Amino acid sequence: MSTNLAETPAASLAGPVAQLARRATAVVSNLRDTARAARSGARREPTFSISEAARLVGRTPAAIREAEKDGRLPEPPRTETNRRVGYTLAQVNDMRGVFGTRPWRAPDDPCAVIAVQNFKGGVGKSTLSVHLAQYLAIQGYRVALIDCDSQASATTLFGYVPDLDLGEDETLYPFLRYEEMTSLDYALKKTHFDGLELIPANLRLFQSEYELAARMARGGGRLLDRLAQGIASVADRFDVVILDPPPALGAISLSVLRAANALVVPVPPTVMDFSSTAAFLAMLDETLEELATRDLAPALNFIRVVASKVDENKSMQKELIALMRQVFGHVMIRTPLKDSAEIDNVTARLMTVYELDGPMTSKAVRDRCLTYLNGVNDEILVDIRATWPSHAGRLRKEGLA
């Protein structure tokens, strides 16, 4: 006979819930060491052939070989058959230093702070945030990814089990809570991508929503600047800061909006997601107007809409993408981010497409996936560079300005 929980006194439920919690915790504890060992063995920088490295560095393979011969660059290790082992991203960045091709912003250029935001979950927000951060790192930029969502999807894609591997003092939580803290440096973690650092999240960050809201209700409107202050404390070390906020209009999301100077909105081309995004934009407009009345409105350098999780076999999605192009015009990124078995398979393993040297599905599927990912990320990169005066001449030379 089943038990109707609605009719069961709360006190009598405490025992079964505690028992379930103990069982689940015991299983997770047993899995933790194995999971950590597996992750530490799997997480490594992507590697690049000499032709790929040359393209990324902006020199020829011959120039790289010459620099290795004359000692400006160390020769890469070789296999037993004398074949070159691929270059790591750290080695590629060393090449950029030797050849003078680092693409960093000039010190007077503003740090790009990009919020990848939509108030609806399941739109591909964290997937886009992490792949954008890794793409920019591969291109040679200094990047920080700040996971502002207590669900910690972005953190998980870097190989952490958030509520096992991380304490609350390793997240944004203490900085948002204690106003005497002056820097976010304590929370930045190196990742397996050279030049990319992460501020992770875990479930404890959810507590900040209530605490910030309560303090703002008591007249602490300037608490919305707290995240912006934290980013400013480390911004000189980065070219781009990417924010992955929670899918809700709460105190943290408002703080993200206040801190950002650019906004990227992923929208799957379904009626439900388009309608939700229309509501999000209306709420965003009202929110920005309200912030403006308090002199808290952000200054956005650009806004971009990305068609995400696109299934090219569905005719209705094609119609909706056409509609989105009419509605959003030049704000919409030309390249759609198509649904891909490659992304599904790697994210199921808590990894990303950019960190694997070979396909998890097939070469054709992976190549197609990379074409769309790179297309989206490159359009966003052009927008970022357009905000940097030091890149104006190079953009014109490349025909992008």
ZATINU-113283 format. One line per 3 residues: number of its first residue (from 1); their letters; for each residue y, z, x of C-alpha. Coordinates in nm, 3 decimals. Each point is the difference from the previous one (the first is absolute). Example, Ala and Ser with C-alpha at 12.3 -4.5 7.8 and 13.67 -1.06 7.14 Angstrom:
1	AS	-0.450/0.780/1.230; 0.344/-0.066/0.137
***
This chain:
1	MST	0.000/0.000/0.000; 0.335/-0.104/0.150; 0.289/0.241/0.037
4	NLA	0.333/-0.077/-0.162; 0.242/0.092/0.278; 0.294/0.001/-0.241
7	ETP	-0.161/0.292/-0.186; -0.111/0.189/0.311; 0.215/0.297/0.108
10	AAS	0.181/-0.061/0.328; -0.153/0.308/0.158; -0.354/-0.125/-0.053
13	LAG	0.090/-0.330/0.164; 0.110/0.168/0.323; -0.358/0.061/0.116
16	PVA	-0.126/-0.361/-0.040; 0.318/-0.143/0.154; -0.025/0.231/0.299
19	QLA	-0.365/-0.094/0.043; 0.081/-0.372/-0.010; 0.282/0.052/0.247
22	RRA	-0.227/0.189/0.241; -0.269/-0.270/-0.019; 0.248/-0.282/0.055
25	TAV	0.169/0.183/0.289; -0.337/0.063/0.167; -0.093/-0.369/-0.020
28	VSN	0.340/-0.108/0.134; -0.026/0.251/0.286; -0.340/-0.141/0.097
31	LRD	0.140/-0.354/-0.002; 0.319/0.081/0.188; -0.129/0.001/0.359
34	TAR	-0.204/-0.317/-0.051; 0.295/-0.175/-0.166; 0.235/0.102/0.279
37	AAR	-0.238/-0.126/0.266; -0.042/-0.331/-0.180; 0.374/-0.043/-0.039
40	SGA	0.083/0.083/0.359; -0.252/-0.258/0.116; 0.128/-0.270/-0.236
43	RRE	0.376/0.033/0.041; 0.133/-0.213/0.282; 0.280/-0.241/0.065
46	PTF	-0.053/-0.362/-0.098; -0.062/-0.235/0.291; 0.137/-0.348/0.065
49	SIS	-0.117/-0.302/0.197; 0.228/-0.129/0.276; 0.126/-0.278/-0.229
52	EAA	0.076/0.250/-0.279; 0.168/0.234/0.250; 0.210/-0.288/0.133
55	RLV	0.115/-0.090/-0.352; 0.094/0.361/-0.076; 0.181/0.044/0.331
58	GRT	0.179/-0.334/-0.014; -0.139/-0.134/0.326; -0.282/-0.237/0.098
61	PAA	-0.351/0.105/0.102; 0.079/-0.147/0.343; 0.301/0.232/0.033
64	IRE	-0.219/0.301/-0.082; -0.263/-0.106/0.256; 0.272/-0.049/0.262
67	AEK	0.142/0.347/-0.068; -0.349/0.146/0.037; -0.050/-0.185/0.329
70	DGR	0.324/0.118/0.156; -0.048/0.360/-0.114; 0.270/0.024/-0.266
73	LPE	-0.279/0.052/-0.253; -0.341/0.158/0.056; -0.294/-0.233/-0.048
76	PPR	-0.197/0.078/-0.315; -0.358/0.124/0.035; -0.277/-0.259/-0.014
79	TET	-0.351/-0.010/-0.139; -0.309/-0.034/0.216; 0.027/-0.378/-0.049
82	NRR	0.362/0.010/0.132; 0.156/-0.062/-0.341; 0.329/0.171/-0.070
85	VGY	-0.008/0.295/-0.237; 0.270/-0.028/-0.268; 0.343/0.152/0.063
88	TLA	0.091/0.315/-0.191; 0.330/0.029/-0.185; 0.120/0.244/0.267
91	QVN	-0.070/-0.267/0.266; 0.181/-0.263/-0.207; 0.300/0.232/-0.024
94	DMR	-0.012/0.050/0.378; 0.017/-0.380/0.032; 0.305/-0.003/-0.225
97	GVF	0.161/0.251/0.234; -0.080/-0.207/0.310; 0.121/-0.327/-0.155
100	GTR	0.303/0.154/-0.172; -0.109/-0.105/-0.348; -0.002/0.331/-0.186
103	PWR	0.144/-0.074/-0.347; 0.155/0.343/-0.056; 0.329/0.043/-0.182
106	APD	0.308/0.076/0.207; 0.108/0.368/0.002; 0.298/-0.084/-0.224
109	DPC	-0.219/-0.176/-0.260; -0.101/0.214/-0.298; -0.355/0.128/-0.019
112	AVI	-0.167/-0.177/-0.296; -0.128/0.259/-0.247; -0.221/-0.175/-0.256
115	AVQ	-0.134/0.163/-0.315; -0.309/-0.177/-0.139; 0.040/0.125/-0.352
118	NFK	-0.117/-0.043/-0.358; -0.036/0.273/-0.257; -0.342/-0.130/-0.107
121	GGV	-0.312/0.080/0.200; -0.263/-0.254/0.098; 0.244/-0.278/0.093
124	GKS	-0.098/-0.016/0.368; 0.293/0.209/0.125; -0.184/0.190/0.276
127	TLS	-0.202/-0.304/0.106; 0.322/-0.198/0.042; 0.175/0.289/0.180
130	VHL	-0.275/0.045/0.258; -0.056/-0.371/0.065; 0.377/-0.057/0.031
133	AQY	0.029/0.287/0.250; -0.291/-0.130/0.208; 0.126/-0.359/-0.013
136	LAI	0.343/0.107/0.128; -0.165/0.200/0.280; -0.204/-0.305/0.102
139	QGY	0.323/-0.201/0.017; 0.132/0.254/0.250; 0.225/0.219/-0.215
142	RVA	0.015/0.380/0.009; -0.112/0.120/-0.341; -0.035/0.329/-0.186
145	LID	-0.196/0.020/-0.325; 0.078/0.308/-0.209; -0.255/0.078/-0.270
148	CDS	0.202/0.173/-0.273; -0.279/-0.007/-0.260; -0.223/0.306/-0.042
151	QAS	-0.289/-0.234/-0.088; 0.023/-0.103/0.368; -0.147/-0.350/-0.036
154	ATT	0.193/-0.128/0.303; -0.111/0.300/0.205; -0.361/-0.066/-0.094
157	LFG	0.023/-0.360/0.120; 0.075/0.139/0.347; -0.332/0.181/0.001
160	YVP	0.095/0.348/-0.116; -0.163/0.204/-0.274; 0.338/0.149/-0.093
163	DLD	-0.092/0.340/-0.140; -0.263/0.062/0.267; 0.160/-0.143/0.312
166	LGE	0.362/0.095/-0.066; 0.188/0.320/-0.071; 0.318/0.014/-0.205
169	DET	0.199/0.059/0.320; -0.096/-0.352/0.117; 0.165/-0.170/-0.301
172	LYP	0.351/-0.031/-0.143; -0.053/0.325/-0.190; 0.154/0.253/0.241
175	FLR	0.301/-0.221/0.071; 0.074/-0.044/-0.370; -0.048/0.372/-0.060
178	YEE	0.183/0.161/0.292; 0.359/-0.114/0.038; 0.030/0.159/0.343
181	MTS	-0.236/-0.264/0.144; 0.200/-0.275/0.168; -0.251/-0.270/0.102
184	LDY	-0.310/-0.180/-0.128; -0.130/-0.037/0.354; -0.261/0.275/-0.058
187	ALK	-0.184/-0.211/-0.261; -0.013/-0.339/0.176; -0.349/-0.095/0.114
190	KTH	-0.093/-0.283/0.234; -0.240/-0.248/-0.158; -0.253/-0.243/0.144
193	FDG	0.272/-0.269/-0.018; 0.234/0.015/0.300; 0.359/0.047/-0.118
196	LEL	-0.100/0.127/-0.347; 0.029/0.368/-0.095; -0.098/0.170/-0.325
199	IPA	0.123/0.300/-0.193; -0.305/0.072/-0.215; -0.028/0.162/-0.342
202	NLR	-0.245/0.217/-0.185; -0.025/0.164/-0.340; 0.225/0.290/0.100
205	LFQ	0.296/-0.240/0.003; -0.018/-0.003/-0.381; 0.141/0.354/0.006
208	SEY	0.324/-0.144/0.135; 0.059/-0.179/-0.330; 0.033/0.332/-0.184
211	ELA	0.187/0.178/0.275; 0.257/-0.276/0.050; 0.051/-0.042/-0.374
214	ARM	0.051/0.375/-0.047; 0.248/0.023/0.286; 0.191/-0.308/-0.119
217	ARG	0.020/0.152/-0.350; 0.175/0.297/0.158; 0.268/-0.229/0.139
220	GGR	-0.164/-0.139/0.312; 0.076/-0.366/-0.066; 0.041/-0.067/0.370
223	LLD	-0.367/0.086/0.049; -0.057/-0.368/-0.082; 0.146/-0.067/0.345
226	RLA	-0.266/0.210/0.170; -0.241/-0.288/0.069; 0.289/-0.220/0.117
229	QGI	0.102/0.275/0.242; -0.355/0.019/0.133; -0.018/-0.375/0.055
232	ASV	0.338/0.004/0.175; -0.136/0.265/0.239; -0.263/-0.243/0.138
235	ADR	0.151/-0.341/-0.084; 0.110/-0.078/0.356; -0.370/-0.029/0.095
238	FDV	-0.083/-0.263/-0.262; 0.105/-0.343/-0.117; -0.154/0.038/-0.345
241	VIL	-0.096/0.300/-0.213; -0.227/-0.072/-0.298; -0.018/0.248/-0.289
244	DPP	-0.300/0.014/-0.233; 0.117/0.214/-0.295; -0.194/0.134/-0.298
247	PAL	-0.029/-0.226/-0.309; 0.232/0.215/-0.213; 0.369/0.072/-0.043
250	GAI	0.003/0.350/0.146; 0.198/0.189/0.259; -0.181/-0.158/0.295
253	SLS	0.039/-0.353/-0.140; 0.371/0.063/-0.047; 0.019/0.127/0.358
256	VLR	-0.174/-0.318/0.116; 0.251/-0.214/-0.191; 0.285/0.196/0.151
259	AAN	-0.137/-0.044/0.352; -0.087/-0.370/-0.023; 0.222/-0.294/0.086
262	ALV	-0.250/-0.259/-0.128; -0.246/-0.016/-0.288; -0.327/-0.194/-0.035
265	VPV	-0.163/0.000/-0.346; -0.364/-0.113/-0.028; -0.087/-0.140/-0.346
268	PPT	-0.344/-0.130/-0.103; 0.043/-0.299/-0.234; -0.143/0.157/-0.314
271	VMD	0.185/0.061/-0.327; -0.045/0.376/0.034; 0.123/0.013/0.358
274	FSS	0.293/-0.235/-0.066; 0.104/0.209/-0.303; -0.033/0.319/0.203
277	TAA	0.209/-0.148/0.281; 0.268/-0.108/-0.249; 0.012/0.362/-0.117
280	FLA	0.007/0.117/0.363; 0.297/-0.224/0.078; 0.185/0.122/-0.310
283	MLD	-0.066/0.362/0.098; 0.099/-0.080/0.358; 0.329/-0.147/-0.120
286	ETL	0.074/0.312/-0.208; -0.100/0.223/0.290; 0.223/-0.184/0.247
289	EEL	0.291/0.022/-0.243; -0.058/0.374/-0.038; -0.022/0.044/0.378
292	ATR	0.322/-0.197/0.036; 0.184/0.245/-0.226; -0.099/0.272/0.249
295	DLA	0.086/-0.213/0.302; -0.371/-0.019/0.087; -0.076/-0.368/-0.064
298	PAL	-0.191/-0.172/0.283; 0.139/-0.309/0.171; -0.280/-0.258/-0.023
301	NFI	0.015/-0.289/0.245; -0.266/-0.194/-0.189; -0.243/0.023/-0.291
304	RVV	-0.320/-0.204/-0.007; -0.270/-0.041/-0.262; -0.357/-0.082/0.112
307	ASK	-0.264/-0.147/-0.231; -0.294/0.222/0.101; -0.372/0.002/-0.078
310	VDE	0.020/-0.361/-0.115; -0.318/-0.166/-0.131; 0.052/-0.373/0.046
313	NKS	-0.285/-0.080/-0.241; 0.176/0.152/-0.302; 0.227/-0.244/-0.180
316	MQK	0.195/0.280/-0.171; 0.096/0.137/0.340; 0.132/-0.341/0.106
319	ELI	0.219/-0.005/-0.312; 0.126/0.351/0.068; 0.080/-0.082/0.363
322	ALM	0.204/-0.299/-0.120; 0.181/0.231/-0.243; 0.060/0.255/0.276
325	RQV	0.151/-0.272/0.219; 0.240/-0.091/-0.283; 0.094/0.364/-0.062
328	FGH	0.029/0.122/0.359; 0.117/-0.323/0.167; 0.061/0.024/0.375
331	VMI	-0.077/0.373/-0.009; -0.367/-0.083/-0.043; -0.198/-0.062/0.317
334	RTP	-0.131/-0.356/0.007; -0.347/0.091/0.125; -0.225/0.179/-0.250
337	LKD	-0.220/0.281/0.130; -0.330/-0.120/-0.138; -0.293/0.218/-0.095
340	SAE	-0.257/-0.027/0.279; -0.353/0.120/0.056; 0.104/0.056/0.363
343	IDN	0.263/0.257/-0.101; -0.238/0.160/-0.251; -0.274/0.036/0.260
346	VTA	0.212/0.139/0.280; 0.193/0.245/-0.219; -0.328/0.125/-0.145
349	RLM	-0.080/0.097/0.361; 0.344/0.161/0.038; 0.114/-0.273/0.239
352	TVY	0.234/-0.299/-0.006; -0.027/-0.373/0.055; 0.220/0.014/0.311
355	ELD	-0.216/0.246/0.194; -0.318/-0.208/-0.009; -0.061/-0.273/0.258
358	GPM	-0.236/-0.193/-0.228; -0.062/-0.052/-0.371; -0.175/0.251/-0.221
361	TSK	-0.075/-0.273/-0.253; 0.014/-0.351/0.147; 0.238/-0.176/0.238
364	AVR	0.137/-0.219/-0.280; 0.072/0.300/-0.226; 0.159/0.196/0.285
367	DRC	0.216/-0.295/0.111; 0.120/-0.052/-0.357; 0.074/0.371/-0.034
370	LTY	0.198/0.006/0.326; 0.200/-0.305/-0.106; 0.128/0.180/-0.309
373	LNG	0.047/0.339/0.169; 0.189/-0.153/0.291; 0.207/-0.214/-0.235
376	VND	0.118/0.300/-0.204; 0.063/0.219/0.304; 0.183/-0.272/0.191
379	EIL	0.243/-0.058/-0.289; 0.076/0.373/-0.004; 0.044/-0.004/0.378
382	VDI	0.262/-0.278/-0.030; 0.186/0.215/-0.255; -0.012/0.295/0.240
385	RAT	0.127/-0.204/0.294; 0.282/-0.141/-0.214; 0.142/0.355/-0.020
388	WPS	0.024/0.020/0.380; 0.308/-0.168/0.153; -0.181/-0.026/0.335
391	HAG	-0.259/-0.234/-0.159; 0.250/-0.237/-0.165; -0.001/-0.254/0.281
394	RLR	-0.378/-0.002/0.031; -0.043/-0.044/-0.376; 0.233/-0.300/0.007
397	KEG	-0.188/-0.146/0.295; -0.327/0.045/-0.191; 0.148/-0.166/-0.309
400	LA	-0.032/0.320/-0.205; 0.367/0.077/-0.060
***
